[in-house]
Amino acid sequence: MRSVMDIFIRVCSAVALASALFLFGIFWFQEGLIFFPEKLAPNHRFQFSEPFDERTIQVADEKIHSLLFRSKENSTKGVILFFHGNAGSLDGWGEVAAETVKRTGWSVWILDYPGYGKSEGAISSEAQLKRIAQEFYEIARKEFGPVVVFGRSIGSGLAVKLAADNQVHALVLETPYSSLVSLAKRLMPWMPSFVVSLVLKYKLRSDLEAQTIQAPVLILHGTSDNVIPLAEATELAKHFPNSTRVQFVTLEGGGHNDLASAKDYWIALSDFLLKVKP
């Protein structure tokens, strides 16, 4: 007959093995857990409410596809460089850019990440995404002058990194997180913090990057966001060094994907951009 200790050891071993397999799965397959791209055919034809140009930029070994919406009102004075969320493609996000042009009068340049839309390759690392973001920023700065960096959801981490490393004109963050580490801890509170940091390849530590940003900042977040809780944005706001240059707009009842349906959203965004207009 097996002893109690023998059974205990076997149970512990089984739990340890299951846990190891679970963590292994998270580590090796986390791109599939974080990113949800929509692939488009190379000959896909876009249709939007505002005129646009398709632009493809070579970054390292990958061709990154983007859409440029030029505003008639502000065609020669600056551009909004837009980093979208973790799902879809420019077939959907392009309409978000078009609406932003129409509502604010600013030109908008929006790109698809590797493996999204018509962009080549696949997302493989945080460094890869940051390298692509920096390349687009440098081109935008040379071509348009002042650059307002706009990051939505997963894109907020890239936007914060750009603002930390460059003298951006202004920074807009919609439904941002403090870091993906912090967000993962909220989603998996039972997992030890050091394990989360060890397993997560995509950390996007906006909380650390924000500490050197001097540009004006607008944060937009809803009180009912069940994907990235409002507490994440609240925590992030604490890390900017100059609180007087941070405008935090909370939209009552706003979720993760519906903030633009609120009138106050466009009022806040338009007023902010008017204040920072070159």
Secondary structure, DSSP 8 states (H G I E B T S, - for coil): ---HHHHHHHHHHHHHHHHHHHHHHHHHHHHHHH-EE-B--TT-----SS--EEEEEEETTEEEEEEEE--SSSTTS-EEEEE--SEE-HHHHHHHHHHHHHHH---EEEE--TTSBT--S----HHHHHHHHHHHHHHHHHHHSSEEEEEETTHHHHHHHHHHHS--SEEEEES--S-HHHHHHHH-TTS-HHHHHHH-S----HHHHGGG--S-EEEEEETT-SSS-HHHHHHHHTTSS-GGGEEEEEETT--SS-GGGSHHHHHHHHHHHHHT--
